[in-house]
Amino acid sequence: MNALSNETKLKIEKTIKNLKANKMDAYYCDNKEDACNLVKTLIKKGDVISSGGSVTLKETGVYDIITSSDYKYLDRAAEGITPEEVEEVYHKTFSSDVYFASSNAITENGELYNVDGNSNRVAAILYGPKSVILVCGYNKIVKNIDEAIDRVKRIAAPSNTIRLNIETPCGKTGKCITADKEGAELCSGCKSDRRICCNYVVCAQQRHKDRIKIIIIGEKYGY
């Protein structure tokens, strides 16, 4: 944590402590190289692996690891794949050994906050895969759920609609139409048919200890 401010270091330490208190395993890595080395210790050759769409996984190099020939990767983006085959991948993911993704936000209280449209990602985080590994830059850490909600409305959702080339109001203005509205509720937003904020999930204390693992990196990645 050498390059980080003392305030940020304390924030990361508090977050990891509270994630563990909520029965999720949590790790800190100074950089993406250390994170990739850690990932290799958390999976084994021959594992059936799947992942959600994630800028962080690609930016850190984790995606290159899990799609290598050492593992059986369920690829929903394979060349020539049909819509029916994509659906089959989504369903097979529930019986996979390991599922990789990132998180829209992590609170200092040790909670995960994620918002999805299609919701294959949040579904797999909640149930199915034997192990879930979330790789996150420290920029995903927020104080509480209120800040997590705001982060999605101002950063995660607008950035992802642009990345996915989806026409929504937030993609044009850079923030949710309710971001500045006083008293706006959790699920308030646009009425676009292509809206990506459909299901809102908070992961707090878990029943299955350490099934969910969070790797926090001391660098900024993803949205």
C-alpha distance (Angstrom), angle and dihedral (degrees) to the residues before:
residue distance angle dihedral
M1 . . .
N2 3.80 . .
A3 3.81 96.8 .
L4 3.80 94.9 47.9
S5 3.79 127.3 89.1
N6 3.79 118.6 -106.0
E7 3.80 89.3 -112.2
T8 3.80 91.7 55.3
K9 3.80 92.3 45.8
L10 3.80 91.0 53.2
K11 3.79 90.4 47.4
I12 3.80 91.5 53.2
E13 3.81 92.6 46.5
K14 3.81 91.6 50.0
T15 3.80 91.7 48.0
I16 3.80 93.5 50.5
K17 3.81 91.7 47.2
N18 3.81 91.6 52.1
L19 3.80 94.3 44.0
K20 3.80 87.9 56.0
A21 3.80 90.4 46.8
N22 3.80 86.1 55.7
K23 3.83 89.2 55.5
M24 3.79 95.8 -105.2
D25 3.78 119.1 123.5
A26 3.80 114.6 -123.0
Y27 3.77 134.7 -170.5
Y28 3.79 136.9 -175.4
C29 3.81 124.2 -143.4
D30 3.79 124.6 -177.8
N31 3.80 93.6 -142.1
K32 3.79 145.2 0.9
E33 3.81 92.7 -93.0
D34 3.80 91.0 58.8
A35 3.80 89.7 45.2
C36 3.81 91.3 54.0
N37 3.80 90.8 49.9
L38 3.80 89.9 50.4
V39 3.80 92.0 49.3
K40 3.81 89.9 56.6
T41 3.82 89.6 58.1
L42 3.81 92.5 51.3
I43 3.80 96.0 55.1
K44 3.79 133.0 47.3
K45 3.78 134.3 -145.5
G46 3.78 113.0 -83.0
D47 3.81 94.8 25.3
V48 3.78 115.7 147.2
I49 3.79 103.8 -123.2
S50 3.78 135.2 -176.5
S51 3.77 134.2 172.5
G52 3.76 144.7 -162.7
G53 3.77 122.5 -118.6
S54 3.80 103.6 -79.8
V55 3.78 135.0 167.6
T56 3.81 88.9 -165.2
L57 3.81 94.0 58.3
K58 3.79 90.6 53.8
E59 3.81 96.4 41.5
T60 3.80 92.3 52.2
G61 3.79 97.3 44.2
V62 3.80 93.5 -116.9
Y63 3.81 90.1 118.4
D64 3.82 90.4 58.6
I65 3.80 90.1 53.6
I66 3.79 97.6 49.7
T67 3.82 93.9 44.6
S68 3.82 92.9 52.0
S69 3.80 122.5 110.3
D70 3.81 90.9 -100.6
Y71 3.80 90.0 78.5
K72 3.80 138.5 42.5
Y73 3.80 101.1 -115.1
L74 3.80 119.5 -165.1
D75 3.80 100.0 -142.5
R76 3.79 116.9 -161.4
A77 3.82 89.7 176.8
A78 3.81 97.4 52.6
E79 3.79 115.5 142.9
G80 3.80 111.6 -89.8
I81 3.80 94.8 8.2
T82 3.80 114.2 155.7
P83 3.83 126.3 -135.7
E84 3.79 88.5 -109.1
E85 3.79 91.1 53.4
V86 3.81 90.8 48.8
E87 3.79 88.8 56.1
E88 3.79 88.9 49.8
V89 3.82 89.8 54.1
Y90 3.80 90.3 51.0
H91 3.79 90.6 54.0
K92 3.81 95.0 43.6
T93 3.80 88.3 52.7
F94 3.80 90.0 71.6
S95 3.81 90.2 66.3
S96 3.82 95.7 41.9
D97 3.79 123.5 120.7
V98 3.80 96.0 -128.8
Y99 3.78 134.9 15.1
F100 3.80 121.7 -162.4
A101 3.80 127.8 -160.6
S102 3.78 141.0 126.3
S103 3.79 129.3 -113.1
N104 3.79 128.1 -116.1
A105 3.79 89.8 -138.2
I106 3.81 141.8 -7.8
T107 3.79 119.1 -156.4
E108 3.78 125.2 -141.5
N109 3.82 84.8 -121.5
G110 3.81 89.3 67.3
E111 3.80 99.6 -102.3
L112 3.80 130.0 133.1
Y113 3.79 120.2 -140.0
N114 3.79 121.3 -164.6
V115 3.78 134.4 168.5
D116 3.81 122.6 -166.3
G117 3.77 140.7 177.7
N118 3.80 105.2 -160.3
S119 3.82 86.8 22.1
N120 3.79 99.8 -152.1
R121 3.82 86.7 127.0
V122 3.80 98.3 53.5
A123 3.80 90.4 41.3
A124 3.81 91.4 57.3
I125 3.80 92.7 44.1
L126 3.79 89.6 55.2
Y127 3.79 101.5 41.1
G128 3.78 144.2 4.7
P129 3.81 116.9 27.7
K130 3.80 113.0 89.4
S131 3.81 91.4 -130.6
V132 3.81 131.6 22.3
I133 3.81 119.6 -161.0
L134 3.80 118.6 -169.5
V135 3.80 116.7 -167.4
C136 3.81 113.9 -159.1
G137 3.77 139.7 171.5
Y138 3.80 114.5 -131.1
N139 3.81 87.7 -109.1
K140 3.82 87.3 78.7
I141 3.81 91.8 67.8
V142 3.81 116.2 104.3
K143 3.79 133.0 171.9
N144 3.80 99.7 -112.0
I145 3.80 145.7 -23.2
D146 3.81 92.3 -75.4
E147 3.80 89.6 58.4
A148 3.81 89.8 44.5
I149 3.80 90.5 55.3
D150 3.79 90.5 49.2
R151 3.79 91.8 47.9
V152 3.79 92.0 56.7
K153 3.81 92.6 47.0
R154 3.81 93.8 48.7
I155 3.80 105.2 29.9
A156 3.80 119.7 8.0
A157 3.80 101.9 43.2
P158 3.83 98.2 42.0
S159 3.82 92.0 45.3
N160 3.79 92.8 49.2
T161 3.79 95.1 48.1
I162 3.80 88.3 54.1
R163 3.82 91.6 46.4
L164 3.79 92.0 49.5
N165 3.81 92.8 42.3
I166 3.79 91.9 -122.1
E167 3.78 116.9 155.5
T168 3.79 109.1 -130.9
P169 3.81 132.0 138.4
C170 3.82 92.5 -105.5
G171 3.78 91.1 54.9
K172 3.79 89.6 57.3
T173 3.82 99.7 42.1
G174 3.80 100.3 30.4
K175 3.80 95.5 -119.5
C176 3.80 142.1 55.4
I177 3.80 115.1 -83.7
T178 3.82 87.9 -119.6
A179 3.82 96.7 47.2
D180 3.81 93.6 101.8
K181 3.80 98.2 32.5
E182 3.78 114.5 113.3
G183 3.77 111.6 -123.8
A184 3.80 94.1 13.6
E185 3.79 109.8 163.5
L186 3.79 130.3 -129.2
C187 3.80 96.5 -96.9
S188 3.79 99.0 33.4
G189 3.78 114.9 123.7
C190 3.77 145.9 107.1
K191 3.80 126.6 -29.8
S192 3.79 94.7 -134.4
D193 3.80 115.5 144.6
R194 3.81 86.4 -133.4
R195 3.79 95.8 51.1
I196 3.82 111.3 146.3
C197 3.82 96.0 -161.8
C198 3.80 102.1 83.7
N199 3.79 108.4 123.3
Y200 3.81 124.0 37.0
V201 3.80 118.6 -159.1
V202 3.81 131.9 -174.3
C203 3.81 118.2 -170.8
A204 3.80 111.4 -157.2
Q205 3.82 127.7 156.7
Q206 3.79 109.0 -4.1
R207 3.78 129.3 -137.5
H208 3.81 94.2 -149.2
K209 3.79 105.6 57.4
D210 3.81 116.5 -130.6
R211 3.81 95.0 -5.2
I212 3.80 86.4 121.9
K213 3.79 114.4 55.7
I214 3.79 124.7 -172.4
I215 3.79 123.7 -159.1
I216 3.81 111.6 -162.6
I217 3.79 115.0 -164.0
G218 3.80 123.7 -157.0
E219 3.80 90.0 -128.5
K220 3.80 133.8 72.0
Y221 3.79 117.3 -98.4
G222 3.78 137.1 163.2
Y223 3.76 129.5 -10.5
